[in-house]
Amino acid sequence: MVGERYFTDFPTFIKAEGRWQIISKVFHYDIADAKQDDAKQGSAHEHQ
């Protein structure tokens, strides 16, 4: 978590000459309050 953001990284790997290397990385972030709201909604739907 950085500030109010939760980050998820999606690295892309390639194996070349017997070694794995990261060739790119894409990331996505969610705002902390939105994650908490989603969790609340998820648990509310589970109990209905």
C-alpha positions in Angstrom: 0.0 0.0 0.0 1.3 3.4 -0.9 -0.7 6.3 0.5 -4.3 5.3 0.0 -3.5 3.0 -3.0 -3.3 -0.8 -3.1 -1.1 -1.9 -6.0 -1.1 -5.1 -7.9 1.8 -5.8 -10.2 1.6 -8.0 -13.3 5.2 -8.8 -14.5 5.9 -10.5 -17.9 8.8 -13.0 -17.9 10.9 -14.6 -20.6 13.4 -17.4 -20.3 16.5 -16.7 -22.4 19.8 -18.6 -22.3 18.6 -20.5 -19.2 17.7 -17.4 -17.2 14.3 -15.9 -16.3 14.1 -12.2 -16.9 11.3 -9.7 -16.3 10.7 -7.9 -19.6 7.8 -5.7 -18.6 5.6 -4.8 -15.7 2.0 -3.5 -15.7 0.3 -2.4 -12.6 -3.2 -1.6 -11.3 -4.2 0.2 -8.2 -7.3 0.5 -6.1 -8.1 3.3 -3.7 -8.1 2.0 -0.1 -11.7 3.3 0.6 -13.0 1.6 -2.5 -11.5 -1.8 -1.4 -13.1 -1.5 2.0 -16.5 -0.7 0.4 -16.1 -3.7 -2.0 -15.3 -5.9 1.0 -18.4 -4.7 2.8 -20.6 -5.3 -0.2 -19.2 -8.7 -0.7 -19.8 -9.8 2.8 -23.4 -8.3 2.7 -24.2 -10.3 -0.4 -22.8 -13.5 1.2 -25.2 -13.2 4.1 -28.4 -12.6 2.0 
